[in-house]
Amino acid sequence: MSDDPLELPLFDRPPGRSAAEPETADPGAGPGADGDDEIDVEILSLDPDRSPAPPAATPAEPATLGPRLAAGIIDLMVHAALLGILVGGSSALGVAVGSRHAMPLAIVLLLFSFLYHVVPLAFWGNTPGMAVAGLRARSLNDEPLSLPQAVRRWLALLLTAATLGLGTLVALSGRSLADRLSDSRTVLQ
């Protein structure tokens, strides 16, 4: 065997054939016609110009006002249930809930609301109420929401709640106040 790297066989050759001999095959002969049972395999190219185009995704349909309201009511019921548990638990412990307890209750509800909305939106794209109503929040380029976008959606939700739902009226045009402030959109799943 020589030391010239060009003469080294790169692939196993059939016995009796050297690396210097070119392989010739009859293009009309199929597998097994010349005695070997090898099957030609087409190698796929990694060239992006030659790769097949991915299937076109159908654009998601924007959420209408009905599912948005249903999701909001479900999420509000979860918050009301937590408030009921806090007040009922305090009463069961013998602590009368009065006006001096309003600020601690509001802080607990605010922290719960932040976790309830921001974490599911950032990780899964919907709150439990949105999941039940069949809604998903996506960024404008159809990617999952980032954490800052989820926080901005939550702040817009607080603004909508503070104005007694006036921000919901903006949703009649297809995007709610939360969608606009967070550069996202709410779509049907």
Helices and strands as residue ranges (DSSP letters): G 5-7, H 65-92, G 99-101, H 102-123, H 128-133, E 135-139, H 147-162, G 166-173, H 177-181, E 184-188
